[in-house]
Amino acid sequence: MLLRIRLSSFLAGVAVAGTFSLYQIRQDIQKSHELLSAQVRSTTIKLDSDWPEDNLAVANMCQTSVIQACGEGFAA
């Protein structure tokens, strides 16, 4: 009888600890997802703002013959 009470108390404790652990893991994953999403958004905004400058730099290189086969690819 005493063994049954101890076993049921142990299993109840494991269930409570497991539930709490799953809740904490869920919260950690959600927070990590939000942080990564914010980083991707900021990087995307930065890349979008850099495109005009990069295109202008490539166009200037093509005009000054720094790049020999501009627009023909990188075939050797």
PDB file of N, H, CA, C and O in Angstrom:
ATOM      1  N   MET A   1       0.821  -1.192   0.000  1.00  0.00           N
ATOM      2  CA  MET A   1       0.000   0.000   0.000  1.00  0.00           C
ATOM      3  C   MET A   1       0.868   1.260   0.000  1.00  0.00           C
ATOM      4  O   MET A   1       0.610   2.204  -0.747  1.00  0.00           O
ATOM      5  N   LEU A   2       1.895   1.263   0.843  1.00  0.00           N
ATOM      6  H   LEU A   2       2.105   0.497   1.451  1.00  0.00           H
ATOM      7  CA  LEU A   2       2.778   2.420   0.930  1.00  0.00           C
ATOM      8  C   LEU A   2       3.546   2.614  -0.375  1.00  0.00           C
ATOM      9  O   LEU A   2       3.796   3.741  -0.801  1.00  0.00           O
ATOM     10  N   LEU A   3       3.918   1.488  -1.007  1.00  0.00           N
ATOM     11  H   LEU A   3       3.715   0.572  -0.661  1.00  0.00           H
ATOM     12  CA  LEU A   3       4.628   1.564  -2.286  1.00  0.00           C
ATOM     13  C   LEU A   3       3.734   2.177  -3.366  1.00  0.00           C
ATOM     14  O   LEU A   3       4.212   2.958  -4.189  1.00  0.00           O
ATOM     15  N   ARG A   4       2.480   1.842  -3.373  1.00  0.00           N
ATOM     16  H   ARG A   4       2.092   1.207  -2.704  1.00  0.00           H
ATOM     17  CA  ARG A   4       1.538   2.383  -4.351  1.00  0.00           C
ATOM     18  C   ARG A   4       1.388   3.895  -4.183  1.00  0.00           C
ATOM     19  O   ARG A   4       1.311   4.618  -5.176  1.00  0.00           O
ATOM     20  N   ILE A   5       1.347   4.375  -2.960  1.00  0.00           N
ATOM     21  H   ILE A   5       1.410   3.788  -2.153  1.00  0.00           H
ATOM     22  CA  ILE A   5       1.219   5.815  -2.694  1.00  0.00           C
ATOM     23  C   ILE A   5       2.477   6.548  -3.146  1.00  0.00           C
ATOM     24  O   ILE A   5       2.397   7.612  -3.761  1.00  0.00           O
ATOM     25  N   ARG A   6       3.635   5.976  -2.841  1.00  0.00           N
ATOM     26  H   ARG A   6       3.700   5.111  -2.342  1.00  0.00           H
ATOM     27  CA  ARG A   6       4.887   6.606  -3.259  1.00  0.00           C
ATOM     28  C   ARG A   6       5.015   6.631  -4.781  1.00  0.00           C
ATOM     29  O   ARG A   6       5.427   7.632  -5.367  1.00  0.00           O
ATOM     30  N   LEU A   7       4.658   5.524  -5.400  1.00  0.00           N
ATOM     31  H   LEU A   7       4.323   4.711  -4.924  1.00  0.00           H
ATOM     32  CA  LEU A   7       4.739   5.460  -6.860  1.00  0.00           C
ATOM     33  C   LEU A   7       3.785   6.456  -7.516  1.00  0.00           C
ATOM     34  O   LEU A   7       4.161   7.133  -8.473  1.00  0.00           O
ATOM     35  N   SER A   8       2.579   6.548  -7.021  1.00  0.00           N
ATOM     36  H   SER A   8       2.273   5.998  -6.243  1.00  0.00           H
ATOM     37  CA  SER A   8       1.628   7.496  -7.610  1.00  0.00           C
ATOM     38  C   SER A   8       2.069   8.940  -7.365  1.00  0.00           C
ATOM     39  O   SER A   8       1.874   9.795  -8.229  1.00  0.00           O
ATOM     40  N   SER A   9       2.652   9.222  -6.213  1.00  0.00           N
ATOM     41  H   SER A   9       2.810   8.527  -5.512  1.00  0.00           H
ATOM     42  CA  SER A   9       3.165  10.570  -5.941  1.00  0.00           C
ATOM     43  C   SER A   9       4.334  10.895  -6.860  1.00  0.00           C
ATOM     44  O   SER A   9       4.447  12.011  -7.367  1.00  0.00           O
ATOM     45  N   PHE A  10       5.195   9.919  -7.066  1.00  0.00           N
ATOM     46  H   PHE A  10       5.104   9.012  -6.654  1.00  0.00           H
ATOM     47  CA  PHE A  10       6.339  10.115  -7.969  1.00  0.00           C
ATOM     48  C   PHE A  10       5.850  10.386  -9.391  1.00  0.00           C
ATOM     49  O   PHE A  10       6.332  11.312 -10.044  1.00  0.00           O
ATOM     50  N   LEU A  11       4.921   9.604  -9.864  1.00  0.00           N
ATOM     51  H   LEU A  11       4.530   8.852  -9.333  1.00  0.00           H
ATOM     52  CA  LEU A  11       4.411   9.777 -11.230  1.00  0.00           C
ATOM     53  C   LEU A  11       3.688  11.119 -11.385  1.00  0.00           C
ATOM     54  O   LEU A  11       3.781  11.755 -12.434  1.00  0.00           O
ATOM     55  N   ALA A  12       2.985  11.539 -10.366  1.00  0.00           N
ATOM     56  H   ALA A  12       2.909  11.022  -9.513  1.00  0.00           H
ATOM     57  CA  ALA A  12       2.324  12.851 -10.414  1.00  0.00           C
ATOM     58  C   ALA A  12       3.368  13.960 -10.490  1.00  0.00           C
ATOM     59  O   ALA A  12       3.185  14.926 -11.231  1.00  0.00           O
ATOM     60  N   GLY A  13       4.447  13.837  -9.745  1.00  0.00           N
ATOM     61  H   GLY A  13       4.596  13.052  -9.144  1.00  0.00           H
ATOM     62  CA  GLY A  13       5.529  14.821  -9.796  1.00  0.00           C
ATOM     63  C   GLY A  13       6.199  14.859 -11.155  1.00  0.00           C
ATOM     64  O   GLY A  13       6.512  15.932 -11.672  1.00  0.00           O
ATOM     65  N   VAL A  14       6.419  13.685 -11.735  1.00  0.00           N
ATOM     66  H   VAL A  14       6.164  12.814 -11.316  1.00  0.00           H
ATOM     67  CA  VAL A  14       7.013  13.625 -13.074  1.00  0.00           C
ATOM     68  C   VAL A  14       6.094  14.286 -14.090  1.00  0.00           C
ATOM     69  O   VAL A  14       6.560  15.003 -14.975  1.00  0.00           O
ATOM     70  N   ALA A  15       4.800  14.053 -13.969  1.00  0.00           N
ATOM     71  H   ALA A  15       4.421  13.470 -13.250  1.00  0.00           H
ATOM     72  CA  ALA A  15       3.851  14.659 -14.912  1.00  0.00           C
ATOM     73  C   ALA A  15       3.842  16.187 -14.784  1.00  0.00           C
ATOM     74  O   ALA A  15       3.819  16.897 -15.789  1.00  0.00           O
ATOM     75  N   VAL A  16       3.859  16.676 -13.565  1.00  0.00           N
ATOM     76  H   VAL A  16       3.878  16.099 -12.749  1.00  0.00           H
ATOM     77  CA  VAL A  16       3.862  18.135 -13.360  1.00  0.00           C
ATOM     78  C   VAL A  16       5.160  18.736 -13.882  1.00  0.00           C
ATOM     79  O   VAL A  16       5.134  19.758 -14.567  1.00  0.00           O
ATOM     80  N   ALA A  17       6.302  18.112 -13.564  1.00  0.00           N
ATOM     81  H   ALA A  17       6.322  17.281 -13.007  1.00  0.00           H
ATOM     82  CA  ALA A  17       7.593  18.622 -14.032  1.00  0.00           C
ATOM     83  C   ALA A  17       7.687  18.571 -15.555  1.00  0.00           C
ATOM     84  O   ALA A  17       8.222  19.488 -16.178  1.00  0.00           O
ATOM     85  N   GLY A  18       7.168  17.505 -16.149  1.00  0.00           N
ATOM     86  H   GLY A  18       6.734  16.760 -15.643  1.00  0.00           H
ATOM     87  CA  GLY A  18       7.185  17.391 -17.606  1.00  0.00           C
ATOM     88  C   GLY A  18       6.336  18.453 -18.274  1.00  0.00           C
ATOM     89  O   GLY A  18       6.729  19.027 -19.289  1.00  0.00           O
ATOM     90  N   THR A  19       5.173  18.713 -17.702  1.00  0.00           N
ATOM     91  H   THR A  19       4.854  18.246 -16.877  1.00  0.00           H
ATOM     92  CA  THR A  19       4.292  19.749 -18.247  1.00  0.00           C
ATOM     93  C   THR A  19       4.953  21.118 -18.159  1.00  0.00           C
ATOM     94  O   THR A  19       4.909  21.896 -19.112  1.00  0.00           O
ATOM     95  N   PHE A  20       5.564  21.411 -17.019  1.00  0.00           N
ATOM     96  H   PHE A  20       5.601  20.779 -16.245  1.00  0.00           H
ATOM     97  CA  PHE A  20       6.249  22.695 -16.850  1.00  0.00           C
ATOM     98  C   PHE A  20       7.421  22.824 -17.825  1.00  0.00           C
ATOM     99  O   PHE A  20       7.641  23.890 -18.399  1.00  0.00           O
ATOM    100  N   SER A  21       8.170  21.734 -18.008  1.00  0.00           N
ATOM    101  H   SER A  21       7.991  20.868 -17.542  1.00  0.00           H
ATOM    102  CA  SER A  21       9.306  21.752 -18.935  1.00  0.00           C
ATOM    103  C   SER A  21       8.851  22.008 -20.368  1.00  0.00           C
ATOM    104  O   SER A  21       9.462  22.804 -21.081  1.00  0.00           O
ATOM    105  N   LEU A  22       7.797  21.346 -20.786  1.00  0.00           N
ATOM    106  H   LEU A  22       7.300  20.699 -20.207  1.00  0.00           H
ATOM    107  CA  LEU A  22       7.280  21.562 -22.140  1.00  0.00           C
ATOM    108  C   LEU A  22       6.814  23.003 -22.332  1.00  0.00           C
ATOM    109  O   LEU A  22       7.024  23.586 -23.395  1.00  0.00           O
ATOM    110  N   TYR A  23       6.188  23.576 -21.317  1.00  0.00           N
ATOM    111  H   TYR A  23       6.017  23.102 -20.453  1.00  0.00           H
ATOM    112  CA  TYR A  23       5.752  24.967 -21.398  1.00  0.00           C
ATOM    113  C   TYR A  23       6.955  25.898 -21.545  1.00  0.00           C
ATOM    114  O   TYR A  23       6.926  26.823 -22.357  1.00  0.00           O
ATOM    115  N   GLN A  24       8.011  25.659 -20.767  1.00  0.00           N
ATOM    116  H   GLN A  24       8.034  24.908 -20.107  1.00  0.00           H
ATOM    117  CA  GLN A  24       9.215  26.488 -20.849  1.00  0.00           C
ATOM    118  C   GLN A  24       9.886  26.356 -22.214  1.00  0.00           C
ATOM    119  O   GLN A  24      10.312  27.355 -22.793  1.00  0.00           O
ATOM    120  N   ILE A  25       9.983  25.147 -22.725  1.00  0.00           N
ATOM    121  H   ILE A  25       9.637  24.335 -22.255  1.00  0.00           H
ATOM    122  CA  ILE A  25      10.587  24.934 -24.039  1.00  0.00           C
ATOM    123  C   ILE A  25       9.778  25.648 -25.114  1.00  0.00           C
ATOM    124  O   ILE A  25      10.344  26.257 -26.022  1.00  0.00           O
ATOM    125  N   ARG A  26       8.463  25.572 -25.011  1.00  0.00           N
ATOM    126  H   ARG A  26       8.003  25.078 -24.273  1.00  0.00           H
ATOM    127  CA  ARG A  26       7.599  26.265 -25.981  1.00  0.00           C
ATOM    128  C   ARG A  26       7.849  27.768 -25.949  1.00  0.00           C
ATOM    129  O   ARG A  26       7.940  28.406 -26.998  1.00  0.00           O
ATOM    130  N   GLN A  27       7.961  28.339 -24.745  1.00  0.00           N
ATOM    131  H   GLN A  27       7.888  27.821 -23.893  1.00  0.00           H
ATOM    132  CA  GLN A  27       8.209  29.774 -24.609  1.00  0.00           C
ATOM    133  C   GLN A  27       9.578  30.138 -25.189  1.00  0.00           C
ATOM    134  O   GLN A  27       9.713  31.166 -25.854  1.00  0.00           O
ATOM    135  N   ASP A  28      10.591  29.308 -24.944  1.00  0.00           N
ATOM    136  H   ASP A  28      10.482  28.474 -24.405  1.00  0.00           H
ATOM    137  CA  ASP A  28      11.930  29.574 -25.477  1.00  0.00           C
ATOM    138  C   ASP A  28      11.932  29.543 -27.002  1.00  0.00           C
ATOM    139  O   ASP A  28      12.547  30.394 -27.644  1.00  0.00           O
ATOM    140  N   ILE A  29      11.245  28.564 -27.575  1.00  0.00           N
ATOM    141  H   ILE A  29      10.745  27.872 -27.053  1.00  0.00           H
ATOM    142  CA  ILE A  29      11.179  28.459 -29.038  1.00  0.00           C
ATOM    143  C   ILE A  29      10.444  29.657 -29.618  1.00  0.00           C
ATOM    144  O   ILE A  29      10.865  30.203 -30.637  1.00  0.00           O
ATOM    145  N   GLN A  30       9.371  30.066 -28.993  1.00  0.00           N
ATOM    146  H   GLN A  30       9.029  29.622 -28.165  1.00  0.00           H
ATOM    147  CA  GLN A  30       8.608  31.221 -29.484  1.00  0.00           C
ATOM    148  C   GLN A  30       9.454  32.496 -29.433  1.00  0.00           C
ATOM    149  O   GLN A  30       9.434  33.288 -30.375  1.00  0.00           O
ATOM    150  N   LYS A  31      10.190  32.698 -28.350  1.00  0.00           N
ATOM    151  H   LYS A  31      10.206  32.055 -27.584  1.00  0.00           H
ATOM    152  CA  LYS A  31      11.036  33.885 -28.228  1.00  0.00           C
ATOM    153  C   LYS A  31      12.163  33.860 -29.262  1.00  0.00           C
ATOM    154  O   LYS A  31      12.477  34.886 -29.866  1.00  0.00           O
ATOM    155  N   SER A  32      12.768  32.693 -29.463  1.00  0.00           N
ATOM    156  H   SER A  32      12.513  31.860 -28.972  1.00  0.00           H
ATOM    157  CA  SER A  32      13.827  32.568 -30.466  1.00  0.00           C
ATOM    158  C   SER A  32      13.291  32.857 -31.867  1.00  0.00           C
ATOM    159  O   SER A  32      13.955  33.511 -32.671  1.00  0.00           O
ATOM    160  N   HIS A  33      12.097  32.371 -32.147  1.00  0.00           N
ATOM    161  H   HIS A  33      11.557  31.840 -31.494  1.00  0.00           H
ATOM    162  CA  HIS A  33      11.484  32.612 -33.453  1.00  0.00           C
ATOM    163  C   HIS A  33      11.251  34.106 -33.674  1.00  0.00           C
ATOM    164  O   HIS A  33      11.497  34.621 -34.765  1.00  0.00           O
ATOM    165  N   GLU A  34      10.783  34.791 -32.649  1.00  0.00           N
ATOM    166  H   GLU A  34      10.583  34.372 -31.763  1.00  0.00           H
ATOM    167  CA  GLU A  34      10.552  36.231 -32.775  1.00  0.00           C
ATOM    168  C   GLU A  34      11.855  36.986 -33.003  1.00  0.00           C
ATOM    169  O   GLU A  34      11.900  37.916 -33.808  1.00  0.00           O
ATOM    170  N   LEU A  35      12.919  36.593 -32.297  1.00  0.00           N
ATOM    171  H   LEU A  35      12.882  35.838 -31.643  1.00  0.00           H
ATOM    172  CA  LEU A  35      14.214  37.251 -32.484  1.00  0.00           C
ATOM    173  C   LEU A  35      14.762  37.012 -33.886  1.00  0.00           C
ATOM    174  O   LEU A  35      15.253  37.940 -34.528  1.00  0.00           O
ATOM    175  N   LEU A  36      14.681  35.778 -34.363  1.00  0.00           N
ATOM    176  H   LEU A  36      14.282  35.023 -33.842  1.00  0.00           H
ATOM    177  CA  LEU A  36      15.168  35.477 -35.710  1.00  0.00           C
ATOM    178  C   LEU A  36      14.349  36.202 -36.772  1.00  0.00           C
ATOM    179  O   LEU A  36      14.903  36.689 -37.758  1.00  0.00           O
ATOM    180  N   SER A  37      13.045  36.276 -36.579  1.00  0.00           N
ATOM    181  H   SER A  37      12.595  35.881 -35.779  1.00  0.00           H
ATOM    182  CA  SER A  37      12.199  36.988 -37.537  1.00  0.00           C
ATOM    183  C   SER A  37      12.569  38.463 -37.600  1.00  0.00           C
ATOM    184  O   SER A  37      12.606  39.050 -38.682  1.00  0.00           O
ATOM    185  N   ALA A  38      12.841  39.060 -36.456  1.00  0.00           N
ATOM    186  H   ALA A  38      12.811  38.583 -35.577  1.00  0.00           H
ATOM    187  CA  ALA A  38      13.234  40.468 -36.420  1.00  0.00           C
ATOM    188  C   ALA A  38      14.579  40.674 -37.119  1.00  0.00           C
ATOM    189  O   ALA A  38      14.759  41.663 -37.829  1.00  0.00           O
ATOM    190  N   GLN A  39      15.519  39.754 -36.926  1.00  0.00           N
ATOM    191  H   GLN A  39      15.373  38.951 -36.349  1.00  0.00           H
ATOM    192  CA  GLN A  39      16.818  39.867 -37.590  1.00  0.00           C
ATOM    193  C   GLN A  39      16.684  39.731 -39.102  1.00  0.00           C
ATOM    194  O   GLN A  39      17.329  40.459 -39.856  1.00  0.00           O
ATOM    195  N   VAL A  40      15.850  38.801 -39.539  1.00  0.00           N
ATOM    196  H   VAL A  40      15.326  38.209 -38.927  1.00  0.00           H
ATOM    197  CA  VAL A  40      15.646  38.617 -40.980  1.00  0.00           C
ATOM    198  C   VAL A  40      14.992  39.847 -41.580  1.00  0.00           C
ATOM    199  O   VAL A  40      15.365  40.283 -42.670  1.00  0.00           O
ATOM    200  N   ARG A  41      14.010  40.416 -40.870  1.00  0.00           N
ATOM    201  H   ARG A  41      13.708  40.063 -39.985  1.00  0.00           H
ATOM    202  CA  ARG A  41      13.361  41.630 -41.374  1.00  0.00           C
ATOM    203  C   ARG A  41      14.350  42.779 -41.504  1.00  0.00           C
ATOM    204  O   ARG A  41      14.336  43.493 -42.507  1.00  0.00           O
ATOM    205  N   SER A  42      15.210  42.970 -40.504  1.00  0.00           N
ATOM    206  H   SER A  42      15.221  42.390 -39.689  1.00  0.00           H
ATOM    207  CA  SER A  42      16.167  44.078 -40.558  1.00  0.00           C
ATOM    208  C   SER A  42      17.206  43.848 -41.656  1.00  0.00           C
ATOM    209  O   SER A  42      17.627  44.797 -42.318  1.00  0.00           O
ATOM    210  N   THR A  43      17.620  42.596 -41.852  1.00  0.00           N
ATOM    211  H   THR A  43      17.278  41.825 -41.314  1.00  0.00           H
ATOM    212  CA  THR A  43      18.575  42.294 -42.921  1.00  0.00           C
ATOM    213  C   THR A  43      17.938  42.501 -44.283  1.00  0.00           C
ATOM    214  O   THR A  43      18.582  43.015 -45.197  1.00  0.00           O
ATOM    215  N   THR A  44      16.686  42.107 -44.427  1.00  0.00           N
ATOM    216  H   THR A  44      16.163  41.690 -43.684  1.00  0.00           H
ATOM    217  CA  THR A  44      15.980  42.297 -45.697  1.00  0.00           C
ATOM    218  C   THR A  44      15.843  43.775 -46.019  1.00  0.00           C
ATOM    219  O   THR A  44      16.036  44.181 -47.165  1.00  0.00           O
ATOM    220  N   ILE A  45      15.516  44.575 -45.026  1.00  0.00           N
ATOM    221  H   ILE A  45      15.359  44.245 -44.095  1.00  0.00           H
ATOM    222  CA  ILE A  45      15.390  46.021 -45.243  1.00  0.00           C
ATOM    223  C   ILE A  45      16.733  46.602 -45.665  1.00  0.00           C
ATOM    224  O   ILE A  45      16.791  47.435 -46.570  1.00  0.00           O
ATOM    225  N   LYS A  46      17.821  46.170 -45.014  1.00  0.00           N
ATOM    226  H   LYS A  46      17.775  45.494 -44.279  1.00  0.00           H
ATOM    227  CA  LYS A  46      19.150  46.671 -45.355  1.00  0.00           C
ATOM    228  C   LYS A  46      19.528  46.263 -46.773  1.00  0.00           C
ATOM    229  O   LYS A  46      20.053  47.078 -47.532  1.00  0.00           O
ATOM    230  N   LEU A  47      19.266  45.004 -47.138  1.00  0.00           N
ATOM    231  H   LEU A  47      18.840  44.342 -46.521  1.00  0.00           H
ATOM    232  CA  LEU A  47      19.595  44.548 -48.487  1.00  0.00           C
ATOM    233  C   LEU A  47      18.776  45.291 -49.536  1.00  0.00           C
ATOM    234  O   LEU A  47      19.299  45.654 -50.590  1.00  0.00           O
ATOM    235  N   ASP A  48      17.500  45.517 -49.256  1.00  0.00           N
ATOM    236  H   ASP A  48      17.075  45.222 -48.400  1.00  0.00           H
ATOM    237  CA  ASP A  48      16.665  46.250 -50.197  1.00  0.00           C
ATOM    238  C   ASP A  48      17.159  47.676 -50.398  1.00  0.00           C
ATOM    239  O   ASP A  48      17.065  48.220 -51.498  1.00  0.00           O
ATOM    240  N   SER A  49      17.682  48.278 -49.343  1.00  0.00           N
ATOM    241  H   SER A  49      17.759  47.837 -48.449  1.00  0.00           H
ATOM    242  CA  SER A  49      18.172  49.650 -49.481  1.00  0.00           C
ATOM    243  C   SER A  49      19.534  49.693 -50.175  1.00  0.00           C
ATOM    244  O   SER A  49      19.904  50.726 -50.732  1.00  0.00           O
ATOM    245  N   ASP A  50      20.282  48.595 -50.153  1.00  0.00           N
ATOM    246  H   ASP A  50      19.982  47.755 -49.701  1.00  0.00           H
ATOM    247  CA  ASP A  50      21.602  48.560 -50.795  1.00  0.00           C
ATOM    248  C   ASP A  50      21.532  48.256 -52.289  1.00  0.00           C
ATOM    249  O   ASP A  50      22.502  48.520 -53.000  1.00  0.00           O
ATOM    250  N   TRP A  51      20.432  47.715 -52.789  1.00  0.00           N
ATOM    251  H   TRP A  51      19.645  47.501 -52.212  1.00  0.00           H
ATOM    252  CA  TRP A  51      20.348  47.326 -54.197  1.00  0.00           C
ATOM    253  C   TRP A  51      20.647  48.480 -55.163  1.00  0.00           C
ATOM    254  O   TRP A  51      21.445  48.295 -56.082  1.00  0.00           O
ATOM    255  N   PRO A  52      20.049  49.643 -54.996  1.00  0.00           N
ATOM    256  CA  PRO A  52      20.338  50.713 -55.962  1.00  0.00           C
ATOM    257  C   PRO A  52      21.821  51.095 -55.991  1.00  0.00           C
ATOM    258  O   PRO A  52      22.373  51.355 -57.060  1.00  0.00           O
ATOM    259  N   GLU A  53      22.460  51.129 -54.829  1.00  0.00           N
ATOM    260  H   GLU A  53      22.011  50.917 -53.961  1.00  0.00           H
ATOM    261  CA  GLU A  53      23.882  51.471 -54.790  1.00  0.00           C
ATOM    262  C   GLU A  53      24.714  50.396 -55.479  1.00  0.00           C
ATOM    263  O   GLU A  53      25.650  50.718 -56.211  1.00  0.00           O
ATOM    264  N   ASP A  54      24.389  49.129 -55.257  1.00  0.00           N
ATOM    265  H   ASP A  54      23.629  48.868 -54.662  1.00  0.00           H
ATOM    266  CA  ASP A  54      25.130  48.042 -55.881  1.00  0.00           C
ATOM    267  C   ASP A  54      24.941  48.052 -57.399  1.00  0.00           C
ATOM    268  O   ASP A  54      25.901  47.864 -58.146  1.00  0.00           O
ATOM    269  N   ASN A  55      23.716  48.269 -57.852  1.00  0.00           N
ATOM    270  H   ASN A  55      22.936  48.421 -57.245  1.00  0.00           H
ATOM    271  CA  ASN A  55      23.468  48.316 -59.296  1.00  0.00           C
ATOM    272  C   ASN A  55      24.209  49.475 -59.953  1.00  0.00           C
ATOM    273  O   ASN A  55      24.726  49.343 -61.062  1.00  0.00           O
ATOM    274  N   LEU A  56      24.254  50.602 -59.264  1.00  0.00           N
ATOM    275  H   LEU A  56      23.834  50.708 -58.363  1.00  0.00           H
ATOM    276  CA  LEU A  56      24.981  51.749 -59.795  1.00  0.00           C
ATOM    277  C   LEU A  56      26.477  51.450 -59.865  1.00  0.00           C
ATOM    278  O   LEU A  56      27.134  51.815 -60.840  1.00  0.00           O
ATOM    279  N   ALA A  57      27.014  50.800 -58.858  1.00  0.00           N
ATOM    280  H   ALA A  57      26.480  50.503 -58.066  1.00  0.00           H
ATOM    281  CA  ALA A  57      28.438  50.453 -58.863  1.00  0.00           C
ATOM    282  C   ALA A  57      28.763  49.501 -60.001  1.00  0.00           C
ATOM    283  O   ALA A  57      29.788  49.667 -60.663  1.00  0.00           O
ATOM    284  N   VAL A  58      27.923  48.513 -60.246  1.00  0.00           N
ATOM    285  H   VAL A  58      27.091  48.377 -59.708  1.00  0.00           H
ATOM    286  CA  VAL A  58      28.159  47.567 -61.348  1.00  0.00           C
ATOM    287  C   VAL A  58      28.047  48.284 -62.680  1.00  0.00           C
ATOM    288  O   VAL A  58      28.841  48.026 -63.584  1.00  0.00           O
ATOM    289  N   ALA A  59      27.089  49.168 -62.821  1.00  0.00           N
ATOM    290  H   ALA A  59      26.444  49.378 -62.086  1.00  0.00           H
ATOM    291  CA  ALA A  59      26.944  49.916 -64.073  1.00  0.00           C
ATOM    292  C   ALA A  59      28.179  50.777 -64.325  1.00  0.00           C
ATOM    293  O   ALA A  59      28.648  50.869 -65.460  1.00  0.00           O
ATOM    294  N   ASN A  60      28.710  51.409 -63.271  1.00  0.00           N
ATOM    295  H   ASN A  60      28.329  51.334 -62.350  1.00  0.00           H
ATOM    296  CA  ASN A  60      29.922  52.212 -63.432  1.00  0.00           C
ATOM    297  C   ASN A  60      31.115  51.355 -63.822  1.00  0.00           C
ATOM    298  O   ASN A  60      31.942  51.776 -64.632  1.00  0.00           O
ATOM    299  N   MET A  61      31.214  50.154 -63.254  1.00  0.00           N
ATOM    300  H   MET A  61      30.542  49.812 -62.596  1.00  0.00           H
ATOM    301  CA  MET A  61      32.307  49.256 -63.617  1.00  0.00           C
ATOM    302  C   MET A  61      32.205  48.833 -65.075  1.00  0.00           C
ATOM    303  O   MET A  61      33.215  48.731 -65.771  1.00  0.00           O
ATOM    304  N   CYS A  62      30.988  48.588 -65.530  1.00  0.00           N
ATOM    305  H   CYS A  62      30.167  48.671 -64.965  1.00  0.00           H
ATOM    306  CA  CYS A  62      30.796  48.180 -66.926  1.00  0.00           C
ATOM    307  C   CYS A  62      31.180  49.312 -67.875  1.00  0.00           C
ATOM    308  O   CYS A  62      31.758  49.066 -68.934  1.00  0.00           O
ATOM    309  N   GLN A  63      30.867  50.526 -67.506  1.00  0.00           N
ATOM    310  H   GLN A  63      30.398  50.725 -66.646  1.00  0.00           H
ATOM    311  CA  GLN A  63      31.178  51.667 -68.363  1.00  0.00           C
ATOM    312  C   GLN A  63      32.669  51.956 -68.404  1.00  0.00           C
ATOM    313  O   GLN A  63      33.168  52.433 -69.423  1.00  0.00           O
ATOM    314  N   THR A  64      33.384  51.685 -67.338  1.00  0.00           N
ATOM    315  H   THR A  64      32.979  51.297 -66.511  1.00  0.00           H
ATOM    316  CA  THR A  64      34.812  51.989 -67.305  1.00  0.00           C
ATOM    317  C   THR A  64      35.660  50.792 -67.706  1.00  0.00           C
ATOM    318  O   THR A  64      36.877  50.814 -67.524  1.00  0.00           O
ATOM    319  N   SER A  65      35.044  49.753 -68.244  1.00  0.00           N
ATOM    320  H   SER A  65      34.055  49.735 -68.391  1.00  0.00           H
ATOM    321  CA  SER A  65      35.725  48.558 -68.750  1.00  0.00           C
ATOM    322  C   SER A  65      36.498  47.808 -67.676  1.00  0.00           C
ATOM    323  O   SER A  65      37.466  47.114 -67.984  1.00  0.00           O
ATOM    324  N   VAL A  66      36.097  47.934 -66.453  1.00  0.00           N
ATOM    325  H   VAL A  66      35.310  48.499 -66.202  1.00  0.00           H
ATOM    326  CA  VAL A  66      36.724  47.125 -65.406  1.00  0.00           C
ATOM    327  C   VAL A  66      36.279  45.687 -65.563  1.00  0.00           C
ATOM    328  O   VAL A  66      37.066  44.759 -65.373  1.00  0.00           O
ATOM    329  N   ILE A  67      35.027  45.506 -65.908  1.00  0.00           N
ATOM    330  H   ILE A  67      34.388  46.260 -66.062  1.00  0.00           H
ATOM    331  CA  ILE A  67      34.519  44.178 -66.191  1.00  0.00           C
ATOM    332  C   ILE A  67      34.493  44.033 -67.705  1.00  0.00           C
ATOM    333  O   ILE A  67      33.826  44.813 -68.385  1.00  0.00           O
ATOM    334  N   GLN A  68      35.205  43.050 -68.246  1.00  0.00           N
ATOM    335  H   GLN A  68      35.747  42.416 -67.693  1.00  0.00           H
ATOM    336  CA  GLN A  68      35.360  42.915 -69.686  1.00  0.00           C
ATOM    337  C   GLN A  68      34.075  42.442 -70.363  1.00  0.00           C
ATOM    338  O   GLN A  68      33.645  43.037 -71.351  1.00  0.00           O
ATOM    339  N   ALA A  69      33.480  41.421 -69.865  1.00  0.00           N
ATOM    340  H   ALA A  69      33.829  40.937 -69.062  1.00  0.00           H
ATOM    341  CA  ALA A  69      32.310  40.835 -70.534  1.00  0.00           C
ATOM    342  C   ALA A  69      31.056  41.106 -69.712  1.00  0.00           C
ATOM    343  O   ALA A  69      30.399  40.172 -69.253  1.00  0.00           O
ATOM    344  N   CYS A  70      30.737  42.329 -69.533  1.00  0.00           N
ATOM    345  H   CYS A  70      31.271  43.087 -69.906  1.00  0.00           H
ATOM    346  CA  CYS A  70      29.590  42.702 -68.703  1.00  0.00           C
ATOM    347  C   CYS A  70      28.302  42.241 -69.376  1.00  0.00           C
ATOM    348  O   CYS A  70      28.051  42.547 -70.542  1.00  0.00           O
ATOM    349  N   GLY A  71      27.508  41.516 -68.639  1.00  0.00           N
ATOM    350  H   GLY A  71      27.712  41.267 -67.692  1.00  0.00           H
ATOM    351  CA  GLY A  71      26.235  41.043 -69.161  1.00  0.00           C
ATOM    352  C   GLY A  71      26.329  39.746 -69.929  1.00  0.00           C
ATOM    353  O   GLY A  71      25.295  39.185 -70.292  1.00  0.00           O
ATOM    354  N   GLU A  72      27.533  39.239 -70.196  1.00  0.00           N
ATOM    355  H   GLU A  72      28.372  39.695 -69.901  1.00  0.00           H
ATOM    356  CA  GLU A  72      27.677  37.997 -70.930  1.00  0.00           C
ATOM    357  C   GLU A  72      27.930  36.828 -69.995  1.00  0.00           C
ATOM    358  O   GLU A  72      28.132  35.711 -70.470  1.00  0.00           O
ATOM    359  N   GLY A  73      27.927  37.030 -68.728  1.00  0.00           N
ATOM    360  H   GLY A  73      27.762  37.937 -68.341  1.00  0.00           H
ATOM    361  CA  GLY A  73      28.152  35.956 -67.774  1.00  0.00           C
ATOM    362  C   GLY A  73      29.605  35.868 -67.400  1.00  0.00           C
ATOM    363  O   GLY A  73      30.407  36.742 -67.727  1.00  0.00           O
ATOM    364  N   PHE A  74      29.934  34.794 -66.705  1.00  0.00           N
ATOM    365  H   PHE A  74      29.282  34.083 -66.439  1.00  0.00           H
ATOM    366  CA  PHE A  74      31.298  34.611 -66.226  1.00  0.00           C
ATOM    367  C   PHE A  74      32.006  33.490 -66.956  1.00  0.00           C
ATOM    368  O   PHE A  74      32.938  32.898 -66.412  1.00  0.00           O
ATOM    369  N   ALA A  75      31.599  33.190 -68.149  1.00  0.00           N
ATOM    370  H   ALA A  75      30.842  33.671 -68.591  1.00  0.00           H
ATOM    371  CA  ALA A  75      32.236  32.122 -68.913  1.00  0.00           C
ATOM    372  C   ALA A  75      33.653  32.534 -69.289  1.00  0.00           C
ATOM    373  O   ALA A  75      33.913  33.668 -69.691  1.00  0.00           O
ATOM    374  N   ALA A  76      34.556  31.573 -69.144  1.00  0.00           N
ATOM    375  H   ALA A  76      34.345  30.652 -68.817  1.00  0.00           H
ATOM    376  CA  ALA A  76      35.958  31.884 -69.432  1.00  0.00           C
ATOM    377  C   ALA A  76      36.271  31.690 -70.894  1.00  0.00           C
ATOM    378  O   ALA A  76      37.406  31.907 -71.317  1.00  0.00           O
TER     379      ALA A  76
END
